[in-house]
Amino acid sequence: MIRKLIVTFAIAIIVLMLTVSCAPPTPTPTTTPEPEIPAHFTTYTHEGLFSISYPSDWQPAISIMEETFEAAKKELEATDPTVDLENIGILFFGGKETLEGYYYPTVSIATDLRSAGYWTLDEVDEANSRYDRENTPGYKEFSIYKVIVDGRDASILDSEDNEPGYGRWRYIQLTTVKGDFVWLVTCGSEYQDFNDYEDTFNSIVRSLRILD
């Protein structure tokens, strides 16, 4: 499970980097109303930066976040020694702690500086989608649609991958932009468990609040 998390972080890092290299999009947005954060959720706040909410039996895994992020960066640097990761950050990782000490299912938050020429949400979405279609084993998009989160335009992607050695995983990922930054909030589980968590994932990603 830890190895899968490292791979997921590495993919998120690459996706954030690739907004400099893809063609402009042809979006077909659909906006849906902004829901309330469920009353039974608890909220983690990084003062002055963001907050995220999740079920009360989930918890932050801050103690392993830095180690996992560093492992993901090393994996990318081993593949491409020229890669520039200076502006990319994994701000949060959490989930439901298992008896074995892992966290499953999971939620993570990543950010990167927006790139010139790929500034809008639609452009970022297209860059992310193109990378995954071309580079992620077993990648499939089920849906992507526009929402309002904390008064800000965002998109929610429902997708899966099937990486050799790890099987099918399915994800709900929110993308939004504010100021100079792209924000990604990703929830994931093994494919066979997704129906149990789909509503929870959607509520978690929509709970992101970017603080001024």
C-alpha positions as CSV (number, residue, x, y, z in Angstrom):
1,M,0.0,0.0,0.0
2,I,2.9,2.4,0.8
3,R,4.4,1.6,-2.6
4,K,1.1,2.4,-4.3
5,L,1.0,5.7,-2.5
6,I,4.5,6.6,-3.7
7,V,3.4,5.9,-7.3
8,T,0.2,7.9,-6.9
9,F,2.3,10.9,-5.5
10,A,4.7,10.6,-8.4
11,I,1.8,10.6,-10.9
12,A,0.3,13.7,-9.3
13,I,3.7,15.5,-9.5
14,I,4.1,14.7,-13.2
15,V,0.5,15.8,-13.9
16,L,1.1,19.1,-12.2
17,M,4.3,19.6,-14.2
18,L,2.8,18.8,-17.6
19,T,0.6,21.9,-17.8
20,V,3.5,23.5,-19.8
21,S,3.4,21.0,-22.6
22,C,-0.1,20.1,-23.8
23,A,-2.4,21.4,-26.4
24,P,-5.3,23.8,-25.5
25,P,-8.6,22.1,-24.5
26,T,-12.1,21.9,-26.0
27,P,-14.2,21.8,-22.7
28,T,-17.8,20.9,-22.4
29,P,-18.5,22.2,-18.8
30,T,-21.5,21.4,-16.7
31,T,-21.9,23.4,-13.5
32,T,-23.6,21.8,-10.4
33,P,-24.6,23.4,-7.2
34,E,-22.2,23.6,-4.2
35,P,-23.1,21.1,-1.5
36,E,-22.6,21.5,2.3
37,I,-19.9,19.6,4.1
38,P,-21.5,16.6,5.9
39,A,-22.2,17.3,9.5
40,H,-20.4,14.1,10.7
41,F,-17.1,15.1,9.0
42,T,-14.2,16.4,11.0
43,T,-12.0,19.2,9.6
44,Y,-8.2,19.5,9.4
45,T,-6.9,23.1,9.1
46,H,-3.5,24.2,8.0
47,E,-3.6,27.7,9.4
48,G,-3.4,30.4,6.8
49,L,-3.4,27.9,3.9
50,F,-6.2,25.4,3.6
51,S,-8.7,23.2,5.3
52,I,-10.1,19.8,4.3
53,S,-12.9,17.7,5.8
54,Y,-13.3,13.9,6.0
55,P,-15.2,11.3,8.0
56,S,-14.4,11.2,11.8
57,D,-12.8,7.8,11.6
58,W,-10.2,9.1,9.1
59,Q,-7.1,11.0,10.2
60,P,-4.1,12.9,8.9
61,A,-1.0,10.9,8.2
62,I,1.4,13.8,8.4
63,S,4.2,11.7,10.0
64,I,4.6,9.6,6.7
65,M,3.8,12.4,4.2
66,E,7.2,13.9,3.9
67,E,8.9,10.5,3.7
68,T,6.5,9.4,1.0
69,F,6.8,12.6,-1.0
70,E,10.6,12.4,-0.9
71,A,10.4,8.8,-2.1
72,A,8.1,9.9,-5.0
73,K,10.5,12.7,-6.0
74,K,13.5,10.3,-5.9
75,E,11.6,8.0,-8.2
76,L,11.0,10.8,-10.7
77,E,14.6,12.1,-10.4
78,A,15.9,8.7,-11.1
79,T,13.9,8.6,-14.3
80,D,14.8,12.2,-15.4
81,P,17.7,13.8,-13.5
82,T,16.8,17.2,-15.1
83,V,13.3,17.3,-13.6
84,D,12.5,20.5,-11.7
85,L,10.3,19.8,-8.6
86,E,11.0,23.0,-6.7
87,N,7.5,24.5,-7.0
88,I,5.5,21.3,-6.4
89,G,4.2,20.4,-2.9
90,I,2.2,17.7,-1.3
91,L,0.4,19.6,1.4
92,F,-1.7,16.8,3.0
93,F,-2.2,13.1,3.2
94,G,-4.7,11.2,5.2
95,G,-7.1,8.3,5.3
96,K,-8.6,5.6,7.4
97,E,-5.8,3.9,9.4
98,T,-5.8,0.1,9.1
99,L,-4.8,-2.5,11.7
100,E,-1.5,-2.9,9.8
101,G,-0.7,0.8,10.2
102,Y,-1.5,1.8,6.6
103,Y,-4.0,4.4,5.5
104,Y,-6.8,3.2,3.2
105,P,-8.7,4.6,1.5
106,T,-6.8,7.9,1.1
107,V,-6.9,11.6,0.4
108,S,-4.1,13.8,-0.7
109,I,-3.7,17.5,-1.6
110,A,-1.0,18.7,-4.0
111,T,-0.2,22.1,-5.5
112,D,2.0,23.6,-8.2
113,L,2.6,27.0,-9.8
114,R,0.5,27.6,-12.9
115,S,2.4,27.8,-16.2
116,A,2.2,30.5,-18.8
117,G,-0.2,29.5,-21.6
118,Y,-2.0,27.0,-19.4
119,W,-3.6,29.3,-17.0
120,T,-7.3,28.4,-17.0
121,L,-9.0,25.5,-15.3
122,D,-10.0,24.0,-18.7
123,E,-6.4,24.2,-19.9
124,V,-5.1,22.5,-16.8
125,D,-7.8,19.7,-17.0
126,E,-6.8,19.0,-20.6
127,A,-3.1,18.8,-19.8
128,N,-3.8,16.4,-17.0
129,S,-6.1,14.2,-19.1
130,R,-3.7,14.0,-22.0
131,Y,-0.8,12.9,-19.8
132,D,-2.9,10.2,-18.1
133,R,-4.3,8.9,-21.4
134,E,-0.8,8.6,-22.8
135,N,1.2,7.4,-19.8
136,T,-0.9,5.8,-17.1
137,P,-1.4,2.0,-17.5
138,G,-5.1,1.0,-17.8
139,Y,-6.2,4.7,-17.5
140,K,-9.9,5.4,-18.2
141,E,-12.0,8.4,-17.5
142,F,-15.6,7.8,-16.4
143,S,-16.7,11.5,-16.2
144,I,-15.4,15.0,-15.7
145,Y,-17.7,17.9,-14.8
146,K,-17.6,21.4,-13.5
147,V,-18.6,22.3,-9.9
148,I,-18.4,25.3,-7.6
149,V,-16.3,24.7,-4.5
150,D,-15.9,27.5,-1.9
151,G,-17.3,29.9,-4.5
152,R,-14.6,28.9,-7.0
153,D,-14.8,27.0,-10.3
154,A,-13.5,23.5,-10.0
155,S,-13.7,20.2,-11.9
156,I,-14.2,16.7,-10.6
157,L,-12.7,13.7,-12.4
158,D,-13.8,10.1,-11.9
159,S,-11.1,7.8,-13.3
160,E,-9.3,4.5,-12.9
161,D,-5.9,3.0,-13.6
162,N,-4.6,-0.6,-13.7
163,E,-0.9,-0.4,-12.8
164,P,0.9,-3.7,-13.1
165,G,1.4,-5.2,-9.6
166,Y,-1.2,-3.1,-8.0
167,G,-4.4,-3.9,-9.8
168,R,-7.3,-1.6,-10.6
169,W,-7.7,1.6,-8.6
170,R,-10.3,4.2,-8.9
171,Y,-10.1,7.9,-8.0
172,I,-12.1,11.0,-7.5
173,Q,-10.0,14.1,-8.1
174,L,-10.8,17.8,-7.8
175,T,-8.8,20.4,-9.7
176,T,-9.1,24.1,-9.0
177,V,-6.9,27.2,-9.5
178,K,-6.4,30.2,-7.4
179,G,-3.9,33.0,-8.0
180,D,-0.7,31.4,-9.2
181,F,-1.4,27.9,-8.1
182,V,-3.1,24.7,-9.3
183,W,-4.7,22.6,-6.5
184,L,-5.4,18.8,-6.8
185,V,-7.4,16.9,-4.2
186,T,-7.4,13.2,-4.8
187,C,-9.2,10.3,-3.1
188,G,-8.5,6.7,-4.1
189,S,-9.3,3.1,-3.4
190,E,-9.0,-0.3,-5.0
191,Y,-11.6,-0.6,-7.7
192,Q,-13.7,-3.2,-6.0
193,D,-14.2,-0.9,-2.9
194,F,-15.0,2.2,-4.9
195,N,-18.8,1.9,-4.6
196,D,-18.5,1.9,-0.8
197,Y,-16.6,5.2,-0.8
198,E,-17.8,7.1,-3.9
199,D,-20.1,9.5,-2.0
200,T,-17.5,10.0,0.7
201,F,-14.8,10.8,-1.8
202,N,-17.1,13.4,-3.6
203,S,-17.8,15.0,-0.2
204,I,-14.2,15.1,0.8
205,V,-12.8,16.7,-2.4
206,R,-15.6,19.3,-2.4
207,S,-14.7,20.3,1.2
208,L,-11.5,21.9,0.2
209,R,-11.3,25.5,1.5
210,I,-8.3,27.6,0.4
211,L,-7.6,30.2,3.0
212,D,-6.4,33.7,2.4
